[in-house]
Amino acid sequence: MYKKIPLVLCFLSTLLLTSCGLWKETSNFNYESVPSNPKYKIEITNDLGEQYIVEYEQYNGFPNKRMKIKIFESEKLIITYWSEFNDNYIPNEILYLFTENNCEYYFVANAVNDFVVLFGNEIFESHGNQLFINVDYSEIKSTSDYLTLSQKIRDNIDKELLIDKFKTCNYDDSDIIKLYDLSDSD
C-alpha cells in the first residue's frame, strides 16, 4: 500500500500544476495562447486623408492582462506590439512621416505615449521597431537611437513642413519638434 503513495502524489502534483497553468505546456504566460475577447477594430483618418485601421485584442496571461495591437494602412500591416490592457493605450493619432531606404516612419500617439514606429527593414538599435518620444532626454542613459532618428527626420522633412503636417491634423507637435531639435550637444 505504501508503494502506491509516491505514484498517487506524482499524479496529484501533475494535475495541480497543469490546472494552475504552471506546467510549461499549459502555462498562460504565453499571451498568444489565451485570447479572451474578440478582435476590435477602429478606423483612424487624420486630416491629411491618411486612413489607418487599428486592431486590438485582450489576452489573459499571468500575471496580468495584456493587449495585442496591430496597425494597418489599407491591407499593409505597419506594426504589431503588446501593451498593458487599458483603453488609454489604444492609438488615436497616426501620421506618416517619411520613407528612407525602403523603411517607412510613422508617428503614433495614444492617451499616454507618443512614439515613432518603423515599417521596413530597419530597427532601432535598442528599441526594436518603436521608439517613445515623449521622454526627458536628459534622463536617458543611451540616446544613440534618438540622435539617429533626429538626424533622419531632419534629413527627410523640413521643420516647417513637419509642424504644418501636425497642425493640419490637430496633433500636438511638441514631442516630435523636441526630437527634431535634439543634437549631440544636448
C-alpha positions as CSV (number, residue, x, y, z in Angstrom):
1,M,0.0,0.0,0.0
2,Y,2.8,2.5,0.8
3,K,4.4,1.8,-2.6
4,K,1.5,3.5,-4.3
5,I,1.7,6.8,-2.3
6,P,4.6,8.3,-4.4
7,L,2.7,7.3,-7.6
8,V,-0.5,9.0,-6.3
9,L,1.4,12.1,-5.1
10,C,3.1,12.4,-8.5
11,F,-0.3,12.1,-10.3
12,L,-1.9,14.7,-8.0
13,S,1.0,17.2,-8.3
14,T,0.9,16.9,-12.1
15,L,-2.8,17.5,-12.0
16,L,-2.3,20.5,-9.8
17,L,0.4,22.0,-11.9
18,T,-1.4,21.7,-15.1
19,S,-4.7,23.0,-13.7
20,C,-2.9,26.1,-12.3
21,G,-1.1,26.7,-15.6
22,L,2.4,26.2,-14.1
23,W,3.3,23.2,-16.3
24,K,5.2,24.6,-19.3
25,E,3.0,23.1,-21.9
26,T,-0.2,24.7,-20.4
27,S,1.2,27.9,-18.9
28,N,-0.9,31.0,-19.5
29,F,2.3,33.1,-19.6
30,N,2.3,33.0,-23.4
31,Y,-0.3,35.7,-24.1
32,E,-0.7,34.4,-27.7
33,S,-2.3,31.3,-26.4
34,V,-5.2,32.8,-24.4
35,P,-7.3,35.5,-26.2
36,S,-10.2,36.4,-24.0
37,N,-12.2,38.7,-26.3
38,P,-12.9,39.1,-29.9
39,K,-10.8,41.5,-32.0
40,Y,-11.9,45.1,-32.1
41,K,-11.2,47.4,-35.0
42,I,-11.3,51.2,-35.2
43,E,-10.6,53.4,-38.2
44,I,-8.4,56.5,-37.8
45,T,-8.4,59.0,-40.6
46,N,-6.2,62.1,-40.0
47,D,-6.9,65.5,-41.5
48,L,-4.4,64.8,-44.3
49,G,-6.7,62.0,-45.5
50,E,-4.4,59.1,-44.4
51,Q,-6.5,56.1,-43.3
52,Y,-5.5,53.5,-40.8
53,I,-7.1,50.5,-39.1
54,V,-6.2,49.7,-35.5
55,E,-7.0,46.2,-34.4
56,Y,-6.7,45.2,-30.8
57,E,-7.4,42.2,-28.7
58,Q,-7.2,41.5,-25.0
59,Y,-5.2,38.5,-23.8
60,N,-5.4,36.9,-20.3
61,G,-2.0,35.9,-19.1
62,F,0.0,35.5,-16.0
63,P,0.5,37.8,-14.1
64,N,-1.8,40.3,-15.8
65,K,-3.9,41.1,-18.8
66,R,-2.2,42.4,-22.0
67,M,-3.4,43.8,-25.3
68,K,-2.1,43.0,-28.7
69,I,-2.3,46.0,-31.1
70,K,-1.9,45.9,-34.8
71,I,-1.9,49.0,-37.1
72,F,-2.7,48.6,-40.8
73,E,-2.6,51.1,-43.7
74,S,-5.1,49.6,-46.1
75,E,-4.1,45.9,-46.1
76,K,-0.5,46.5,-45.2
77,L,0.4,45.7,-41.6
78,I,2.6,48.5,-40.2
79,I,3.3,47.3,-36.7
80,T,2.3,44.7,-34.1
81,Y,3.1,45.3,-30.5
82,W,2.0,44.4,-27.0
83,S,0.7,46.9,-24.4
84,E,-0.9,47.0,-21.0
85,F,-4.6,46.3,-21.2
86,N,-6.1,49.7,-20.9
87,D,-8.1,51.9,-23.3
88,N,-5.5,54.7,-22.9
89,Y,-3.0,52.6,-24.8
90,I,-5.2,52.3,-28.0
91,P,-3.7,54.6,-30.7
92,N,-5.8,57.6,-31.5
93,E,-3.3,59.6,-33.7
94,I,-1.3,58.2,-36.6
95,L,0.7,60.2,-39.2
96,Y,3.0,59.1,-41.9
97,L,6.4,61.0,-41.6
98,F,8.7,59.9,-44.4
99,T,10.4,57.0,-46.1
100,E,14.1,56.3,-46.2
101,N,15.9,53.2,-47.5
102,N,12.6,51.3,-48.0
103,C,11.7,51.9,-44.4
104,E,8.6,54.0,-43.6
105,Y,8.4,56.1,-40.4
106,Y,5.1,56.9,-38.7
107,F,4.1,59.0,-35.7
108,V,1.7,57.2,-33.4
109,A,0.1,58.5,-30.2
110,N,-2.3,57.3,-27.6
111,A,-3.5,59.0,-24.4
112,V,-0.3,58.0,-22.6
113,N,2.6,58.0,-25.1
114,D,3.9,59.4,-28.4
115,F,6.2,57.2,-30.4
116,V,7.7,56.7,-33.8
117,V,7.3,53.3,-35.5
118,L,9.2,51.8,-38.4
119,F,7.8,49.7,-41.1
120,G,10.6,48.1,-43.2
121,N,14.0,46.6,-43.0
122,E,15.4,48.8,-40.2
123,I,15.1,48.7,-36.4
124,F,16.3,51.0,-33.7
125,E,19.5,49.7,-32.1
126,S,18.0,49.1,-28.6
127,H,14.3,49.7,-29.1
128,G,13.1,47.4,-31.9
129,N,10.7,49.0,-34.3
130,Q,9.2,51.6,-32.0
131,L,10.7,54.5,-30.0
132,F,8.9,56.5,-27.4
133,I,9.5,60.2,-27.9
134,N,7.6,61.8,-25.0
135,V,10.6,61.4,-22.8
136,D,13.1,63.6,-20.9
137,Y,16.3,63.1,-23.0
138,S,18.5,64.2,-20.1
139,E,17.4,61.2,-18.1
140,I,18.1,58.6,-20.8
141,K,21.3,56.7,-20.5
142,S,21.8,56.0,-24.2
143,T,20.5,58.5,-26.6
144,S,22.0,57.0,-29.8
145,D,18.7,55.8,-31.2
146,Y,17.1,59.2,-30.5
147,L,20.1,61.1,-32.1
148,T,19.9,58.8,-35.2
149,L,16.2,59.3,-35.5
150,S,16.5,63.0,-35.0
151,Q,19.1,63.2,-37.8
152,K,16.9,61.1,-40.2
153,I,13.9,63.3,-39.6
154,R,16.0,66.4,-40.3
155,D,17.4,64.8,-43.4
156,N,14.0,63.8,-44.8
157,I,11.5,66.5,-43.8
158,D,11.7,70.3,-43.4
159,K,10.8,71.5,-39.9
160,E,8.1,73.9,-41.1
161,L,6.5,71.1,-43.2
162,L,6.6,68.8,-40.2
163,I,4.9,71.5,-38.0
164,D,2.4,72.1,-40.7
165,K,1.5,68.4,-41.0
166,F,0.9,68.2,-37.3
167,K,-1.1,71.4,-37.2
168,T,-3.3,70.2,-40.1
169,C,-4.1,67.1,-38.2
170,N,-4.6,68.9,-35.0
171,Y,-1.9,66.8,-33.3
172,D,0.4,68.1,-30.6
173,D,3.8,68.6,-32.3
174,S,5.8,69.4,-29.1
175,D,7.4,65.9,-28.7
176,I,8.3,65.5,-32.4
177,I,9.8,69.0,-32.5
178,K,11.8,68.4,-29.4
179,L,13.2,65.2,-31.1
180,Y,13.8,67.2,-34.3
181,D,15.9,69.7,-32.4
182,L,17.8,67.1,-30.5
183,S,21.6,67.1,-31.1
184,D,24.8,65.7,-29.6
185,S,25.3,68.9,-27.6
186,D,22.1,68.5,-25.6
